[in-house]
Amino acid sequence: MPSYPTAPPSYATAPPPDPTGHPYHRLDRTTGRHRWWRPLVGTVLMSFAYVVLLLVLLAVTYGLGTVLGAPELPDGGIDLGPLGNTAMDLVSLAIALPLVLLATLWPARRRAGTVSSVTGRLRIGWLGRCLLAGLLPILLLTGTAFLLPGDSGESDTWVGWSSFLTALAVLAVLVPLQAAAEEYVFRGWLTQAVGAFVRSPWFAVLPQTVLFAAAHGWGTRWGFLGLLVNGLVAGLLTIRTGGLEAAIALHVLNNLLAFGASAAVVDGLTSDETAADAPWPLALTAVVTDLLYAALVLWLARRHKPQRLSSPAPPPTPYPGHPMAPGHPATPAPPGYPVAPGYPAPPDHSVTSDRPAPPDHPVTSDRPAPPDHPGPARTA
């Protein structure tokens, strides 16, 4: 009987990948390496690293402001001006993006691209379609915001084209990074961390929805409700379309509108208000905008059919020295052995011979047949 080489320990203990496709919130289950502690440890490490990076950023900002001779703020920080302070606020949120990717590599131990979509990458074409789908709802929100009466204490003085275009250039670079970072944290990491334990997309989406609204602070009841709807819509679209592209597009357009409108007036960027502080007419319009955007994205998804489930995992590669490994002369299995799926059937070892078959030799003879000798008749 032929002998078969045994697998090395490193190959024998490797967990097999899940051969079935999974929705976005269950991607942590596709590698076969899921353990209950991985999402928890990843969240703790990511939070700790974010605090450290934030402190480093504040120290660098303070040193830069001191060199430039910038005045100090009442809280001890450095005043870099309306645009400079806004830029630092955006950067302080954008630094969370690489931390999510690193946490996906370890301790989650899967490709960093799996937090972007089920395809393992950010789908640029689908992102562009979602941005186009969001233009109409954002125009509706913009028109409604201009028609609503503003706060009497807010400035409505035009800053001038030079200041506005400069601010718009800075915002065009930093706002997409800031918006994407928030989506990777809430709709990405947190959704997949919860989805590793639950199958229902609703249970995977609800925790990040509440945390996303709470991260913006408590302003008005309607503003908080608007943020809840926004987080819920973005989370469900992420699972329905298989990636973060739809949520990123909506977030980027919303923030560009908000920061762009603030940059257009004198001291507009000095305001510390967020979407949580929106009055009820603006919050209600934002809810309608999110629902209209969701309807348009779902219509596009039916037409273009973005991938919703992860691709089934390929069969494991045979370890070096295995009979079925590339370049190894496969040893046929002995007769009667069961054949594993994916392996060739053993050759037919039926008894054959190169010698010609013997001729047909019927029993014949040249001798005459013996006479018929009936036995003696029996008498009654």
N, C-alpha and C positions, 0 to 999 in steps of 0.2 A: 504494500500500500504506500503511495507517495506521501512524503512528509510535507507539511505546510508550515511556513515560518509564522512565528507568533508576533503580535503587534508589540512595539515598544510601549513602556508604561505611559509616555506622554500622549500616545495616540489612543491607548486603551481607555484612559480616563477622560478624554475630551468629550464634553456633552454633545449629543447630536442636535443639530438645528431643527426647529419646528418646520416640517415640510408643508404646512398649510399657510395660506395668506391671512393676514390680520389687518383690521382697521387701524387707523392712525393711533388711537389711544391705547392699543394693545401691542405696540411694536416692541415693548420690552420683553415680550414673551417669544419673540421669533428666534432668538439666538440660542436658547437652551441654557443660558447662564443666569437666568433670573433667580435672585434670592430675595427674601423679604426685606433684608436690611439694606440692599443697594440703593433704592430710592431715598430712604431715610438718611443714609450716610451722605449721599450725593447732595441732598438739600442742605444738610448742616454744613458740609464743607464749602458749598457754593455761597452760602450766606456769610460764613466766616471770611472767605476770600474777598467777597464784595466789600465788607466793612474795612478790611485791610487796604484794598485798592482805593476806597473812598478817602481814607485817611491820608494815603500817599498823594492823592490828587489834591486834597485840600492843602497839604503842606507845599506842594509844587505851586499851587495858585497863590498861596500867601507869599512864597519867596519871589515869584514873578511880580506880584503887585508891589512888594517892597522895593524891588529893583527899579520898577517904573515910577515909584513915588506915588502910588495910588492911595487914596484915603482909606481909613478903616471904617467898617460898618459898626453899628451899635452892638452886634453880636460878636464882634471880634474878627470878623472876616475882612477880606479886602474888596473894596468897591472898584470893579473893573468897568463900570458904566453899564447902562441897560443892555446893550448887545453883548458885552463881555460876560456879564453875570448870567444872561440867558444861555450863552454858549457853554459856560461851565456847568450849568444845570443839566443841559442836554448830554454833555459828555459824562457827567456823573451817573446817568442812567444807561448810556450806551456801553459802559464798561462791563455791564452784566452779560452782554452777548457772548464774548469769548469764554466766560466762565460756564455758561450753559453748554457750550460745545465741549469744553474740557470735562465737565461732569458726565456728559454722555459717553465720552471715551472711557473714563474711569471715574467713579466706580460702576457705572451702568454697563460698561464693557460691550459697547456696540458702536457702530460707525457714527461719527458726529453728524453726518448728513441725515440720519434717520430721525432727528428732531425737526428737520425741515419738511420732509414729506415721506410718504411710503416708498418713493422711488430712491431714497437715499441722497437727494440733492434738492436744491431750490429750483423749481420749474419756472424759468424766466418767461417762457411764452405764456404760461397760465397766469403768472403774475401780471403781465402786461394786459391781458384780457380783463382781469379783475380791476385793474386801475381804470380802464376804459368804462367798465360797468359802474364804477363809483362816481364818474363825473356828473351824471344827471342828478343823483341824490345830493351830492355836495353842492351843486348849483342851487338846488331847492333850499338846502340849509343856509346857504349864503344869502340868498334873497330874503328869506324869512328873518335872518339875524339883522339885516340892515333895516327892515321895516319895523322891527320892534323898538320901542322907546328905550334909550340907554339911561344909565345912571347919571344923575345930574352932576356927580362929582368927577366923572370920567372926562378926559380931554378928547376933543374931536378935531384938533388942529393937525393939518397935514404936515408930515415931517419933511417933505421935499423928495424929489426923485433920487438924488444922490444917496441920502441916508436910507431911503426905502430899498433901493436896489442892492446896496451893500448888505443890509440886514437880510434881504431875500436870498442873496447868494450864500450867506453863512447858514441860514435856515435850511436851504435846499440840500446842503451837505450833511448837516447834523440831525435834522428831524427824522429822515428815514432810518438812520442808525439807532436813534433813541426809540422810535416806534417799533422797529424790528426787535430791539432788545427786550422791550416789554412783552411782545408777542412770544418770543422764544422762552421767556420766563413763565408766563401765565398760560398761554394756549399751548406752549410746547412742553417744557419740562414738567410743570405741575400736572398738566392733563395726562401725560404719559406715566408720571409717577403714581397717580391715583388709578389710572387705567390698568396698571400692572396687577391690581388686586380686584378690580370689578370689571364685569363684562359690559354693563349697560353704559352707553355713551352719556346718558343724563347724569348718572352718578359720577362719571369722570369729569364732566364739565362744570357741575354746580360748585365744587369747592373753589376752583380758580376764579369763577365768576364773583363770588363774595369777596375773595381776597383782592381781586383786581379793583373792585369798587372801594373797598376799605383803604387801599393804598393811595387813593386820591383824596382821602380825608372826608369828613362829614361836613357838607355845606348846607344844602337845602334838601328837603325830603324828595323833591322832584329831581334834583340833580343826581342824588344817589340812586334813585330808581332808573334814571337814564343810563347810568353807568352799569347797573345790573343787566339791563336789556342789551347793552352793547357787548358786555362780556359773554352773555349767553349766546347771542347771535354769532359772534366771532368764534366761540368754541364749537358750536354745532356746525358751522360752515367748515371749520378745520377738519372735523371728522367726516363730514359729508363729501368733501372734495379731496381728502387724503393728504392735506398739507397746510402749511401756514400762509400760503400765498394770499388767499382771500382776506384773512384777518390782517395781514401786514398792509395790504392795499387800502383797506378801510381806515386803519389807524394812521397811516401816513397822510392820506387825504384830509382826514379830520384835523390832525395836528398842524399841517401846513396851512389850512384855512384859519385855525385859531391863532397861530403865531404870526401868520402874514397879516391878519387884520390888526393885531396888536402893534406890529411893526409899522403900520401905516400912519399911526398917530403919535403925537409927542408924548413921551413917557408911557406909551402903551406896554412896552416890554417890562416895565417895572412892576406891573400888577402881579400879585401872587395868587390870583384866583385860578381855579381849575374847573373842569367840567362838573365837579360836584357842587359848585356854587351857582349853577345855571338856574334862572327863574323858570317857573313852570311852562310858559309858552315856548321858550327855547329848548327846554328839556323834552317837551312833548314833540317838538319838531325833530329833535335828534332821534327820538324813538321811531318816528315815521321814516326818517332817513335810513336808519339801520334796517328796518323791515323791507323797505323798497330795494335797498342794496342786496339784501339776502335773496329776494325774489329774482332779481336780475342775474345774480351769480348762479342760482340754481337753474335758471333757464339756460345759461351758457353751459353749465355742467351737463345738461341733457343733450346739448348739441355737440359739444366737443369731448365729452366723456373722459375727464381726467382720471387717472388711476386712483382707485379708492382703497385697494387692498395691497399689502406688500406682496412681492413676487414669492412664490414657493421657493424654499431653500433648495439648492442643488444637492445631489447625493454626496456624501463625504468622499474625499479623494483617498484612494487606498494608500496605506502607509508604505514607505520604501521597503522593498523586499517582498511585498504581497504579490501573489501570482497575478493579480489583475492590475498591478501598478504599471504606469507607462514604461515601456521598454523591457518589461520582464516577460520572458516566455511563459505563457500561462500553462500551468500543469493541469491536465484534464482531471476532473473528479472521477473517482472510481465508480464502476457501474453500480447502480442502485442507490447512490447517494442523492439526497434531495438537492435541487439546484436553487440557490437563493435568487430573489428578484434582482434583475439587472446583470446577472452573470450568464455567460453563454452555456447552453446545454452541453453536457459531455458528449463526445463522439460515440457513434454506434459501434460497440465492440462485439458485434455478432461474429460468430465463427465463420470466417471466409478463407479461401485458399486461392492461390494463383493457378493451381493445377486444374486442368479441365475436368468437368464432371464425368464420372464413369458412364460408358454407354449403357443403354437399356438392354439388359440381357434377360429376355423372357426365357422361361424354362421350356426348351425345345429339345428334341432328340430325333435322330434319323432312324432310330429303332422303331419297329412297328409297335403299336400299342398292344399291351397284353390282351389275350382274349378274355371275353367276359365269362367268368366262371361263377355262375350263380350257385349258391349253396344248395344242398339237398332239400327237396321239398318235404315239408313236415306233413305227416299223415294226421288225419283228424283223430 
